[in-house]
Amino acid sequence: MARGRFLTSKARQIVGPGVTALTLIAGIGLALAQNGAGIGGGPGPVGELQSAGLTLDRIEIRLEGTTGTSQRDQALRQKVLRTLGVRSGDQWNTLLVGQAVARVRTLPGISQASHELVRQINPDTVTLVVTLAVGKERDAASSRLPPSPLSWENEFAHVRLLLNGGFGAFSDGNPWFNSPRSFTLGNPLVRNPAIGAGTGARASWGEAYIEYGIGGVTRLGQSDLYLYGAITGIGPASFGRDIFRHDTRTSHNLEKAYVGLLYAPTDSDLRVNASVGRQNFTLNDGFLIAQYGSQYNAGPRPGIYLAPRTTHDMSALLNVRFGNVTSTSFFLNPNEYEPLESRTQLIGTNLRYTLTPKFYLDATYIHVPRSDTAYGIPGVGNRRREGLSTAAGHIRWADDAVAPGLWLEGEVAHQWHRDFSMSAWAGYGTVGYIARHVSWTPSLSYRFAHFSGDNPSTTRYERFDTLFSGGLNEWLQGITINKALTQGNRSTHRIRFNVSPDPRLNITLDWFLHRADQLNNLGGNPALANLKSADLGQEWQLATRWAISRNLFFVGVASYALPGRAIKLATAGEAKPWSSLQAQFYWNF
């Protein structure tokens, strides 16, 4: 919900001068536009094209058959890992992985190799599973078959037609807690901002999109260099009454357009990957930067719940890995809605050290060299985002040899500003347990997340700037209530229960409890700029993710958000529970 708390220079021109006007647009559903509102992805195998830019949590090599002894089987796994050249902490790229698996297919003793992407309990991190057929006679024809009828590959090159899309049906009861005028008045994403969204008691609508293009990777001669790139177009559509507008609309835009160079020597663990252009990027699981958190998928841009746009307007990425150390540097220019363009840019780097496949830690530094976005500070006025710095440390631990099924994760971030006194904090801690040997592998976890608010009685600015935090899973923090709230100035308790009745079916129940850190909420939704209570509300959320096949995925969502005392008082007692029902299908080839 990055700019849901701020106002760009162009937004100031829309609403006019004055402190009240300066807070009018900030946070009125713009957070929804940037974070996306649906819950994408699925259990078991998931769409590769929709997962671009997510972080690989781990790599699994599975053998069908045997080389004869367990020692030789393990040696083969290690050889495949070296040939594959992909490690935990890498960003997922379907083209590079497809070409890497093609190299694996040429290894002696392997008759066939395939791969799939698997989401874990945290759907914003993914596992690459490579399955090898060994101990069988190689079929020369079948060993050359690509994983998709729309692709062609050998050990030197991989070319793929990129084709994916989705469609969904959505219905919200009591949108905006039965008070759409309170939360959307003046919002430029509404068709008539002067009166706000006229949703009534229920909003029901449909959305669809298609993304198409071509991508490929090729080895440069006999060197260890690989050139890759992709270009796609995207065509979303929306029809019916959504929570902002009631008009059928379509658009067609350039989505991906990037080129990259990979250095991957076969006799070394060194990997250097540089790319530039319109591409996906998510830092870890999206706590600070998510590819969905930097987008507008609302207003004139159809696809408010499917959130089909995921690439940055321009980005430059440099990933260097050697052994257990990975460095990722980035420059990001987000895909903003032009009338509200803030010209925000981010530069930063992340350094990760992997002790074991399930135990790693990393540190991040991010700087904002340019931005027209402004913070509203009581008694001070406006201060620009430009010049903001963020430092964060993150750790995740799980060791079945010590405590089978237990995992711990946490992150702490601090912010300061070069031009004025600022000290803001954010962080979270998670503890969870999964019973892997019990039917349906149930898991239970608890997470507490905190983003500091600004105390107007101090001389420092203390509201944490959540940058491009977001996503469709981990950092949406309530699929419904999050549309009215912003990530900043909030403490959230989450309890998650998860079961998998089938390897391809996953059911997740989340409960969220939200409280404000400070009653001063300037930078949030204008209806909630000055809170009369710290009680923001709670939400129950049930999500079903079903991988129907390798190419077709279903996501069903039901949520029920209860307004807290702060929302009830802000709506003069009109607030009612906001419910949402969603059915989404995704396909990719």
C-alpha positions in Angstrom: 0.0 0.0 0.0 2.8 2.3 -0.9 1.2 5.5 -2.0 -2.1 5.0 -0.2 -0.6 7.2 2.5 0.8 10.0 0.3 -0.2 12.6 -2.2 1.7 13.2 -5.4 2.1 16.7 -7.0 -0.4 15.9 -9.7 -2.9 14.7 -7.1 -2.5 18.0 -5.3 -3.5 19.8 -8.5 -6.7 17.7 -8.6 -8.0 18.5 -5.2 -6.6 22.0 -4.7 -4.6 23.6 -1.8 -4.9 23.2 1.9 -3.9 20.6 4.4 -7.4 19.0 4.3 -7.2 18.7 0.6 -3.7 17.3 0.8 -5.0 14.3 2.7 -8.1 13.9 0.5 -6.8 11.4 -2.1 -4.1 9.8 -0.1 -5.2 6.3 0.9 -8.7 6.3 -0.7 -8.5 2.9 -2.3 -5.2 3.7 -4.0 -3.7 1.1 -1.7 -6.0 -1.4 -3.2 -5.0 -0.4 -6.7 -1.4 -0.9 -5.9 -1.6 -4.1 -3.8 -4.2 -5.9 -5.8 -7.2 -7.3 -4.1 -7.4 -11.0 -5.2 -5.4 -13.9 -3.9 -3.4 -15.4 -6.7 -1.6 -18.6 -7.0 -2.3 -22.1 -5.8 -1.0 -25.2 -4.0 1.1 -27.9 -5.5 2.1 -27.0 -9.1 1.3 -23.4 -9.9 1.4 -21.2 -12.9 5.0 -20.4 -13.9 4.2 -17.3 -15.8 2.1 -15.8 -12.9 5.0 -16.6 -10.6 7.6 -14.5 -12.4 9.7 -12.4 -10.0 9.0 -14.5 -6.9 11.8 -15.8 -4.7 12.7 -19.5 -4.9 12.6 -20.8 -1.3 14.3 -24.1 -2.1 15.2 -26.7 -4.8 14.2 -30.3 -4.7 15.6 -33.1 -6.9 13.4 -36.1 -7.1 14.4 -39.4 -8.7 12.1 -41.8 -10.5 14.1 -45.0 -10.4 17.6 -45.5 -9.1 21.2 -45.6 -10.4 21.8 -48.7 -8.3 22.9 -47.4 -4.9 22.0 -44.6 -2.6 25.5 -43.1 -2.9 25.3 -42.9 -6.7 21.7 -41.5 -6.4 23.0 -38.7 -4.1 26.0 -38.0 -6.4 23.6 -37.7 -9.3 21.4 -35.2 -7.4 24.5 -33.1 -6.7 25.6 -33.2 -10.3 22.1 -32.1 -11.4 22.2 -29.2 -9.0 25.5 -28.0 -10.4 24.2 -28.3 -14.0 20.9 -26.7 -13.1 22.7 -23.7 -11.6 19.6 -22.5 -9.7 19.6 -22.0 -5.9 17.3 -20.9 -3.1 17.1 -17.1 -3.1 17.1 -16.8 -6.9 14.3 -15.0 -8.6 12.0 -17.3 -10.6 12.3 -16.9 -14.4 10.6 -19.6 -16.4 12.8 -19.0 -19.5 16.1 -19.5 -17.6 14.8 -22.5 -15.7 13.5 -24.1 -18.8 16.9 -23.8 -20.5 18.6 -25.1 -17.4 16.4 -28.2 -17.3 17.1 -28.8 -20.9 20.8 -29.0 -20.0 20.0 -31.5 -17.3 18.2 -33.7 -19.9 21.5 -34.2 -21.7 23.3 -35.7 -18.6 24.3 -39.4 -18.9 22.0 -41.7 -17.0 19.0 -39.4 -17.2 16.3 -40.6 -19.6 13.9 -37.7 -19.0 13.7 -34.5 -16.8 10.7 -32.3 -16.0 10.1 -29.5 -13.5 7.2 -27.9 -11.7 6.7 -24.9 -9.4 5.2 -25.6 -6.0 4.0 -23.1 -3.4 4.4 -23.7 0.3 2.4 -22.5 3.2 3.6 -19.0 2.4 2.2 -18.6 -1.1 4.6 -15.8 -2.0 7.7 -18.1 -1.9 8.0 -21.1 -4.2 9.9 -24.3 -4.5 11.3 -25.7 -7.8 10.9 -29.4 -8.0 12.9 -31.2 -10.7 11.9 -34.8 -11.4 14.4 -37.2 -13.1 13.7 -40.5 -14.8 16.8 -42.7 -14.2 17.7 -46.3 -14.7 15.7 -46.5 -17.9 16.7 -46.6 -21.5 16.8 -43.1 -23.0 14.2 -42.5 -25.7 15.9 -40.1 -28.0 12.7 -38.7 -29.3 11.0 -38.2 -26.0 14.1 -36.7 -24.3 13.9 -33.8 -26.8 10.3 -33.1 -26.1 9.8 -29.6 -24.5 7.6 -29.2 -21.4 5.0 -27.2 -23.4 3.7 -27.5 -27.0 4.4 -23.8 -27.4 8.1 -24.1 -26.7 11.2 -25.4 -28.4 14.5 -26.2 -26.7 17.8 -27.9 -26.7 20.9 -27.7 -24.5 21.9 -24.4 -26.1 18.6 -22.5 -26.5 15.0 -22.3 -25.3 12.3 -20.4 -27.1 8.7 -20.2 -25.8 5.5 -18.5 -26.8 4.1 -16.9 -23.7 0.4 -17.3 -23.3 -1.5 -17.0 -20.0 -4.6 -15.3 -18.6 -7.4 -15.5 -16.2 -11.1 -14.7 -15.5 -13.1 -14.3 -12.4 -16.5 -13.5 -10.9 -16.7 -11.3 -7.8 -19.4 -10.2 -5.4 -19.0 -7.9 -2.4 -21.7 -7.3 0.2 -21.8 -3.8 1.9 -18.7 -2.5 0.0 -16.7 0.1 1.9 -18.5 -1.1 5.1 -21.8 0.2 3.7 -20.4 3.7 3.4 -18.8 4.1 0.0 -19.1 7.9 0.0 -17.1 8.1 3.2 -14.1 6.1 1.9 -14.1 7.1 -1.9 -15.2 10.7 -2.0 -12.8 12.6 -4.2 -11.0 9.4 -5.3 -9.8 9.9 -9.0 -10.2 6.1 -9.5 -14.0 6.5 -9.1 -15.9 7.4 -12.3 -17.4 10.5 -10.6 -15.0 11.5 -7.8 -17.3 14.3 -6.7 -19.9 11.9 -5.2 -17.7 8.8 -4.7 -18.6 5.2 -5.6 -22.3 4.4 -5.7 -22.1 0.7 -5.0 -25.2 0.3 -2.9 -25.6 -2.8 -0.8 -23.8 -5.2 -3.2 -21.3 -4.9 -6.0 -21.0 -7.8 -8.5 -18.8 -7.9 -11.5 -16.5 -10.0 -13.8 -12.9 -9.5 -14.9 -10.7 -11.2 -17.5 -7.3 -10.8 -19.1 -4.9 -12.3 -21.6 -1.2 -11.9 -21.8 0.7 -13.1 -24.8 4.2 -12.8 -26.3 7.4 -14.5 -26.8 10.6 -15.1 -24.8 13.8 -17.0 -25.2 17.3 -17.7 -24.0 20.3 -18.8 -26.0 23.9 -19.7 -25.2 26.4 -17.3 -26.9 28.6 -19.7 -28.8 30.6 -22.0 -26.6 30.9 -19.5 -23.8 29.3 -19.5 -20.4 27.2 -16.5 -21.3 23.4 -16.8 -22.0 21.3 -14.0 -23.6 17.6 -13.9 -22.7 14.6 -11.7 -22.9 10.8 -11.5 -23.4 8.1 -9.2 -24.7 4.4 -9.5 -24.0 1.2 -7.5 -24.3 -1.7 -7.6 -21.9 -5.4 -7.1 -22.5 -7.6 -6.9 -19.3 -11.4 -6.3 -19.3 -13.9 -5.5 -16.6 -17.7 -5.5 -16.7 -20.4 -4.9 -14.1 -20.4 -2.9 -10.9 -17.1 -3.2 -9.0 -16.2 -1.3 -5.8 -15.1 1.8 -7.8 -17.0 2.0 -11.1 -19.9 0.7 -13.1 -18.8 0.6 -16.7 -17.5 -2.0 -19.1 -13.9 -1.2 -20.0 -10.9 -2.7 -21.7 -7.3 -1.8 -22.2 -4.3 -3.1 -24.1 -0.8 -2.3 -23.0 2.8 -3.5 -23.2 3.5 -5.7 -20.1 6.9 -7.3 -20.3 9.8 -6.0 -22.3 13.2 -6.9 -20.9 16.6 -8.3 -21.9 19.2 -10.0 -19.7 22.6 -11.6 -19.7 23.5 -14.6 -17.5 27.0 -15.8 -16.7 26.8 -19.5 -15.6 30.1 -21.4 -15.8 29.6 -25.2 -15.5 32.8 -25.6 -13.4 31.9 -23.0 -10.8 29.1 -22.1 -8.5 29.4 -18.4 -9.5 26.3 -16.9 -11.2 26.0 -13.4 -12.5 22.6 -12.3 -13.8 21.9 -8.8 -15.1 18.7 -7.6 -16.7 16.9 -4.4 -17.7 13.5 -3.4 -18.8 9.8 -4.0 -17.9 10.0 -7.1 -15.7 8.9 -8.6 -12.4 10.6 -8.1 -9.1 9.6 -9.0 -5.5 12.0 -8.7 -2.6 11.6 -11.8 -0.4 7.9 -12.3 0.2 6.9 -8.7 -0.4 7.3 -7.2 3.1 9.0 -4.1 1.6 8.7 -4.5 -2.2 6.2 -6.6 -4.1 5.6 -6.6 -7.8 1.8 -6.2 -7.0 2.5 -3.4 -4.5 3.9 -1.1 -7.3 1.0 -1.4 -9.6 -2.4 0.3 -10.3 -5.0 -2.2 -11.2 -8.1 -0.1 -10.6 -10.1 2.8 -12.0 -9.8 3.2 -15.7 -7.4 0.2 -15.6 -9.6 -2.9 -15.5 -8.6 -5.9 -13.3 -9.0 -4.6 -9.8 -9.2 -8.1 -8.2 -7.4 -10.2 -10.8 -4.5 -7.7 -10.6 -3.0 -8.8 -14.0 -0.4 -6.1 -14.2 2.8 -7.1 -12.4 5.8 -5.5 -14.1 7.6 -2.3 -13.2 7.7 0.5 -15.8 11.4 0.2 -15.8 13.8 -1.8 -13.7 17.5 -2.9 -13.7 18.4 -6.0 -11.7 21.8 -7.4 -10.9 22.1 -10.8 -9.1 25.4 -12.2 -8.1 25.7 -15.6 -6.3 28.7 -17.5 -5.2 28.4 -20.4 -2.8 26.0 -19.6 -0.1 26.1 -15.8 -0.6 23.7 -14.0 -2.9 23.6 -10.3 -3.7 20.7 -8.7 -5.5 20.9 -5.0 -6.5 17.9 -3.2 -8.1 16.6 0.0 -9.6 12.8 0.3 -9.8 10.4 2.7 -11.4 6.9 1.5 -10.6 4.0 1.2 -13.0 1.8 4.1 -11.7 -1.5 5.4 -13.0 -0.4 8.4 -15.1 -2.7 11.1 -13.7 -1.3 10.3 -10.2 2.3 9.7 -11.3 4.6 10.4 -8.4 7.9 9.8 -10.3 9.1 7.6 -7.4 12.2 5.6 -7.9 14.0 3.1 -5.7 17.5 1.9 -5.6 18.8 -0.8 -3.2 20.5 -4.0 -2.5 19.9 -7.2 -0.6 22.6 -9.5 0.7 21.6 -13.1 1.6 23.5 -15.9 3.3 22.1 -19.4 3.2 23.3 -21.6 6.0 21.1 -24.5 5.0 18.3 -24.8 2.5 15.8 -23.9 5.3 17.9 -21.5 7.4 19.0 -18.2 5.9 19.3 -14.6 6.8 19.5 -11.4 4.7 19.9 -7.7 5.0 18.5 -4.9 2.8 19.2 -1.3 2.1 16.8 0.9 0.0 17.0 4.5 -0.9 14.5 6.8 -2.7 16.6 9.1 -5.0 13.5 10.7 -6.5 9.8 11.2 -5.6 7.1 13.8 -5.7 5.2 12.1 -3.0 4.8 14.1 0.2 4.1 13.2 3.9 1.6 15.2 5.8 2.9 16.0 9.3 0.7 17.7 11.8 1.9 21.2 12.8 4.8 21.0 10.2 3.2 20.7 6.8 4.5 18.5 4.0 7.8 16.8 3.7 9.0 15.0 0.5 9.6 11.2 0.3 12.7 11.9 -1.8 15.7 11.2 0.4 14.2 8.4 2.4 16.4 5.4 3.4 15.4 2.0 4.7 17.5 -0.7 6.3 16.1 -4.1 7.2 17.3 -7.5 8.5 15.4 -10.8 7.9 15.9 -14.4 9.1 14.1 -17.7 8.5 14.8 -20.9 10.4 13.5 -24.5 10.1 15.5 -27.6 11.0 13.7 -30.9 11.0 16.7 -32.5 12.8 16.2 -30.2 15.7 12.5 -29.5 15.8 10.5 -31.3 13.0 7.8 -29.2 11.6 8.7 -26.0 13.4 9.6 -22.8 11.6 10.5 -19.3 12.8 10.7 -16.1 10.7 11.1 -12.4 11.4 12.2 -9.1 10.0 12.9 -5.6 11.4 13.2 -2.4 9.3 14.2 1.1 10.3 13.8 4.3 8.3 15.4 7.8 8.4 15.5 10.8 6.1 18.4 13.0 4.9 16.4 16.2 5.0 14.4 16.1 8.3 14.2 14.2 11.5 12.6 10.8 11.0 12.7 7.5 12.9 10.2 4.9 11.8 10.1 1.2 12.5 8.4 -1.9 11.1 8.7 -5.6 11.7 7.1 -8.9 12.1 7.6 -12.3 13.8 6.1 -15.6 12.8 6.1 -19.0 14.6 4.5 -22.0 12.9 4.2 -25.7 12.9 3.4 -28.2 10.2 2.5 -31.9 10.9 4.1 -33.4 7.8 3.3 -37.0 8.8 -0.4 -36.4 9.6 -3.1 -36.8 7.0 -3.7 -33.5 5.1 -0.5 -32.1 6.6 -2.2 -29.5 8.7 -0.2 -26.4 9.8 -0.9 -23.6 12.3 1.0 -20.3 12.5 0.8 -17.0 14.3 2.3 -13.7 13.1 2.4 -10.3 14.6 3.3 -7.4 12.3 3.8 -3.8 13.3 4.2 -0.6 11.2 4.8 2.5 13.3 2.6 5.6 13.2 3.5 9.2 13.7 3.1 10.7 17.2 2.3 14.4 16.7 3.6 15.3 20.1 7.2 14.5 19.1 9.5 16.5 16.8 10.4 13.5 14.7 8.3 11.9 12.0 7.6 8.3 12.9 5.1 6.9 10.4 6.7 4.0 8.5 6.7 4.4 4.8 5.7 0.9 3.5 7.2 1.6 0.1 5.8 -1.1 -2.3 4.8 -3.6 0.4 1.9 -5.8 -0.7 1.2 -8.8 -2.8 -1.7 -11.1 -3.2 -1.1 -13.3 -0.1 1.3 -12.6 2.7 1.2 -8.8 2.9 -2.3 -8.0 1.8 -3.2 -8.5 5.5 -6.9 -8.9 5.0 -8.4 -9.1 1.5 -11.4 -6.9 2.4 -10.5 -4.6 5.3 -7.2 -3.8 3.6 -9.0 -1.8 1.0 -10.1 0.8 3.6 -6.9 0.7 5.6 -3.3 1.3 4.7 -0.3 -0.7 5.9 1.2 2.1 7.9 0.3 3.0 11.4 -1.1 -0.5 12.1 -0.4 -3.6 14.2 -1.9 -6.8 13.0 -2.3 -10.2 14.6 -2.7 -13.1 12.1 -3.6 -16.8 12.9 -3.4 -19.1 9.9 -4.6 -22.7 9.7 -3.8 -24.6 6.5 -4.6 -28.1 5.2 -3.9 -30.0 2.0 -6.4 -32.8 1.4 -4.6 -33.5 -1.9 -1.1 -32.4 -3.1 -2.9 -30.2 -5.6 -5.5 -28.8 -3.3 -4.9 -26.3 -0.5 -7.3 -24.7 2.0 -6.2 -21.8 4.1 -8.2 -20.1 6.9 -6.8 -16.7 8.2 -8.0 -14.5 11.0 -6.7 -10.9 11.3 -7.1 -8.5 14.2 -6.0 -4.9 13.4 -5.2 -2.0 15.7 -3.8 1.5 15.1 -0.5 2.5 16.5 -1.4 6.2 16.8 -4.8 8.0 16.6 -3.1 10.4 14.2 -3.6 8.7 10.9 -2.7 11.4 8.4 -1.5 9.6 5.2 -4.2 6.9 5.6 -7.7 7.0 4.1 -9.0 10.5 4.6 -12.1 9.1 6.3 -9.8 7.7 9.0 -7.2 10.6 9.1 -8.0 11.3 12.8 -9.0 8.2 14.6 -11.3 8.2 17.7 -10.3 4.6 18.6 -7.4 2.3 18.0 -9.8 -0.6 17.2 -9.7 -0.9 13.4 -11.5 -4.2 13.0 -11.0 -7.9 12.2 -11.5 -10.3 9.3 -12.0 -13.9 8.6 -10.7 -15.2 5.3 -11.0 -18.6 3.7 -9.0 -19.4 0.5 -9.1 -22.5 -1.6 -6.4 -23.1 -4.2 -6.7 -25.9 -6.6 -4.2 -26.9 -9.3 -6.6 -28.6 -11.7 -3.8 -29.4 -14.1 -0.4 -28.1 -15.0 -2.0 -25.3 -17.0 -5.2 -24.5 -15.2 -5.7 -23.2 -11.6 -8.7 -22.2 -9.5 -8.8 -19.9 -6.6 -11.9 -19.4 -4.4 -12.1 -16.8 -1.7 -14.7 -16.0 1.0 -14.0 -13.2 3.5 -16.0 -11.4 6.2 -14.6 -8.2 7.7 -16.0 -6.7 10.9 -15.5 -2.9 11.3 -13.8 -1.8 14.5 -14.9 1.1 16.6 -12.7 3.5 14.6 -14.5 2.7 11.4 -17.9 2.8 13.1 -17.3 6.3 14.5 -15.9 7.5 11.2 -19.1 6.5 9.4 -21.5 7.9 12.0 -22.6 4.4 12.9 -23.5 3.3 9.3 -20.7 0.7 9.1 -21.8 -2.9 8.4 -19.6 -6.0 7.9 -18.1 -6.2 4.4 -18.2 -9.6 2.8 -16.6 -10.8 -0.4 -17.0 -13.9 -2.6 -14.5 -14.6 -5.4 -14.0 -17.3 -8.0 -10.9 -17.1 -10.2 -9.5 -19.3 -12.9 -5.9 -18.9 -14.2 -4.4 -20.6 -17.2 -0.9 -20.6 -18.7 1.1 -22.3 -21.5 
